[in-house]
Amino acid sequence: MPWGRIGAIAAAVMAVLWAALDAGFGDSPPAPPVASAGLAILAVLFGAGAWVMRVGGRQERAPLLAGLSIGTIAYAVLRLTLPE
């Protein structure tokens, strides 16, 4: 697997999630911590999709889904563990 591509996608996903959920751009308040549960479920779905693509012969799509999964779960964990 191309780990550099996966890492870049994961970093981009984390940046977009931060901007959307916690940056407070405009007048929107930060998302509540319970939003991390939804992010974790989404990360599991992305991870399953990466596995299915790899096993099913569409290996060119697996790095994108793996990066989405890693970035989403990493951001969910960071939201729960880091103080506000």
GIRACOR-V262236 format. One record per backbone hydrogen bond with DSSP energy under -1.0 kcal/mol. CO is the residue of the C=O (numbers start at 1). NH is the residue of the N-H. E is the energy in kcal/mol with one decimal. If there is no record, write none. Layout:
co=CO nh=NH e=E
co=CO nh=NH e=E
This chain:
co=1 nh=3 e=-1.4
co=2 nh=6 e=-2.0
co=3 nh=7 e=-2.6
co=4 nh=8 e=-2.2
co=5 nh=9 e=-2.2
co=6 nh=10 e=-2.5
co=7 nh=11 e=-2.4
co=8 nh=12 e=-2.2
co=9 nh=13 e=-2.5
co=10 nh=14 e=-2.3
co=11 nh=15 e=-2.1
co=12 nh=16 e=-2.3
co=13 nh=17 e=-2.6
co=14 nh=18 e=-2.4
co=15 nh=19 e=-2.4
co=16 nh=20 e=-2.3
co=17 nh=21 e=-2.8
co=18 nh=22 e=-2.0
co=18 nh=23 e=-1.9
co=21 nh=31 e=-2.2
co=25 nh=28 e=-1.2
co=32 nh=35 e=-2.0
co=33 nh=36 e=-2.0
co=34 nh=37 e=-1.3
co=35 nh=39 e=-1.8
co=36 nh=40 e=-2.2
co=37 nh=41 e=-1.9
co=38 nh=42 e=-2.2
co=39 nh=43 e=-2.4
co=40 nh=44 e=-2.0
co=41 nh=45 e=-2.0
co=42 nh=46 e=-2.4
co=43 nh=47 e=-2.6
co=44 nh=48 e=-2.5
co=45 nh=49 e=-2.2
co=46 nh=50 e=-2.2
co=47 nh=51 e=-2.1
co=48 nh=52 e=-2.6
co=49 nh=53 e=-2.5
co=50 nh=54 e=-2.1
co=51 nh=55 e=-2.7
co=52 nh=56 e=-2.8
co=53 nh=58 e=-2.1
co=58 nh=61 e=-1.9
co=61 nh=65 e=-1.7
co=62 nh=66 e=-2.7
co=63 nh=67 e=-2.5
co=64 nh=68 e=-2.3
co=65 nh=69 e=-2.3
co=66 nh=70 e=-2.8
co=67 nh=71 e=-2.6
co=68 nh=72 e=-2.1
co=69 nh=73 e=-2.4
co=70 nh=74 e=-2.3
co=71 nh=75 e=-2.0
co=72 nh=76 e=-2.2
co=73 nh=77 e=-2.3
co=74 nh=78 e=-2.4
co=75 nh=79 e=-2.4
co=76 nh=80 e=-1.3
co=77 nh=81 e=-2.0
co=78 nh=82 e=-2.4
